[in-house]
Amino acid sequence: GKHVLLGIHKGFAAAMFASKFVEARTKVSVIGGIARTQEVIDLCAEHKIYPKVEVVPVWDIADVYTKLDKNNDSGKRFVLDIAGTLNEEAKDKFTAPLPELSEPPAPLSLWAVVKELSWFLFRGRKM
């Protein structure tokens, strides 16, 4: 299998360690950048890997924040239709209450790395 990691997060250290024990190649882009982003876009286009996208009007932004805060297991990306919906009528259509967001995640800890490592070692093998 392959592990592709973008950015530094709790899975980074776990993946580096797990790659020594699981038959998997790990590709890492710690800081990204325009050139690396273009490589990923080209790779996805070549292999017909497309994101799930939902275009939403600007007045639905509170709902989008709520959905993303709860969890986005589907991997869906939300795109605001700025050109088509950001106009004088938008302020009247925005009737949703402000989203109640959860607390931000805890900073990187040894326990978080161990938890991710367990996932890579045990679940990663089934992939």
C-alpha positions as CSV (number, residue, x, y, z in Angstrom):
1,G,0.0,0.0,0.0
2,K,0.9,3.6,-0.1
3,H,0.6,6.3,2.5
4,V,0.5,9.9,1.3
5,L,0.8,12.5,4.0
6,L,0.3,16.2,3.4
7,G,1.4,18.5,6.2
8,I,2.6,17.6,9.7
9,H,0.0,16.1,12.0
10,K,-0.4,13.2,14.4
11,G,-0.4,10.7,11.6
12,F,3.0,11.8,10.3
13,A,5.2,10.3,13.0
14,A,3.0,7.2,13.2
15,A,3.3,6.6,9.4
16,M,7.0,7.0,9.5
17,F,7.3,4.4,12.2
18,A,4.7,2.1,10.8
19,S,6.3,2.1,7.3
20,K,9.1,0.1,8.8
21,F,6.7,-2.7,9.8
22,V,4.0,-2.7,7.2
23,E,4.5,-3.2,3.5
24,A,3.8,0.3,2.5
25,R,5.6,3.2,0.8
26,T,5.2,6.5,2.4
27,K,5.3,9.8,0.4
28,V,5.4,13.0,2.4
29,S,5.0,16.6,1.6
30,V,5.6,18.5,4.8
31,I,5.2,22.0,3.6
32,G,3.6,21.5,0.2
33,G,3.9,24.5,-2.1
34,I,2.7,25.3,-5.6
35,A,4.9,22.8,-7.4
36,R,3.9,19.9,-5.1
37,T,0.2,20.9,-5.3
38,Q,0.4,20.8,-9.1
39,E,2.0,17.3,-8.9
40,V,-0.9,16.1,-6.9
41,I,-3.4,17.7,-9.3
42,D,-1.6,16.1,-12.3
43,L,-1.5,12.7,-10.6
44,C,-5.2,12.8,-9.8
45,A,-6.1,13.9,-13.3
46,E,-3.9,11.1,-14.8
47,H,-5.7,8.4,-12.7
48,K,-9.1,10.0,-12.8
49,I,-9.3,10.7,-9.1
50,Y,-11.8,13.4,-8.6
51,P,-13.1,15.0,-5.4
52,K,-16.7,14.9,-4.2
53,V,-17.8,18.6,-4.5
54,E,-20.9,20.3,-3.5
55,V,-21.5,23.9,-4.6
56,V,-23.5,25.9,-2.0
57,P,-24.9,29.4,-1.9
58,V,-23.2,31.8,0.5
59,W,-26.2,31.8,2.8
60,D,-25.6,28.2,3.6
61,I,-22.1,28.8,5.1
62,A,-23.2,28.2,8.7
63,D,-24.5,24.8,7.7
64,V,-21.3,24.0,5.9
65,Y,-19.2,24.9,9.0
66,T,-21.5,22.7,11.1
67,K,-21.1,19.7,8.8
68,L,-17.3,20.1,8.6
69,D,-17.0,20.5,12.4
70,K,-19.0,17.3,13.1
71,N,-16.9,15.2,10.7
72,N,-16.4,15.0,7.0
73,D,-15.9,11.2,6.6
74,S,-17.2,11.4,3.1
75,G,-14.3,13.7,2.1
76,K,-16.7,16.0,0.3
77,R,-15.4,19.5,-0.5
78,F,-17.8,22.4,-0.2
79,V,-17.4,25.3,-2.7
80,L,-19.2,28.6,-2.1
81,D,-20.9,30.0,-5.1
82,I,-19.6,33.6,-4.6
83,A,-20.2,34.8,-8.2
84,G,-23.8,33.5,-8.3
85,T,-25.0,34.1,-4.7
86,L,-23.0,36.9,-3.1
87,N,-25.4,39.8,-3.8
88,E,-27.8,42.1,-2.0
89,E,-30.4,39.3,-1.6
90,A,-27.9,37.1,0.3
91,K,-28.1,39.0,3.6
92,D,-31.9,38.4,3.6
93,K,-31.5,34.7,2.8
94,F,-29.0,34.0,5.6
95,T,-31.4,33.0,8.3
96,A,-29.5,30.1,9.9
97,P,-28.2,30.5,13.4
98,L,-24.4,30.8,13.8
99,P,-22.8,27.4,14.0
100,E,-21.7,26.1,17.4
101,L,-18.3,24.7,16.8
102,S,-16.5,22.2,19.0
103,E,-13.2,22.9,20.8
104,P,-10.1,22.6,18.6
105,P,-8.2,19.4,18.8
106,A,-5.5,18.9,21.4
107,P,-2.0,19.6,20.3
108,L,0.3,16.8,19.1
109,S,1.0,14.4,21.9
110,L,2.7,11.0,22.4
111,W,-0.7,9.4,22.9
112,A,-2.0,10.7,19.6
113,V,1.0,9.4,17.8
114,V,0.7,5.9,19.5
115,K,-3.1,5.8,18.6
116,E,-2.3,6.7,14.9
117,L,0.5,4.2,14.8
118,S,-1.9,1.4,16.0
119,W,-4.2,2.3,13.2
120,F,-1.5,2.1,10.6
121,L,-0.1,-1.1,11.9
122,F,-3.4,-3.0,12.3
123,R,-5.9,-1.5,10.0
124,G,-3.3,-0.4,7.4
125,R,-2.5,-4.1,6.7
126,K,-6.0,-4.8,5.6
127,M,-5.9,-2.1,2.9
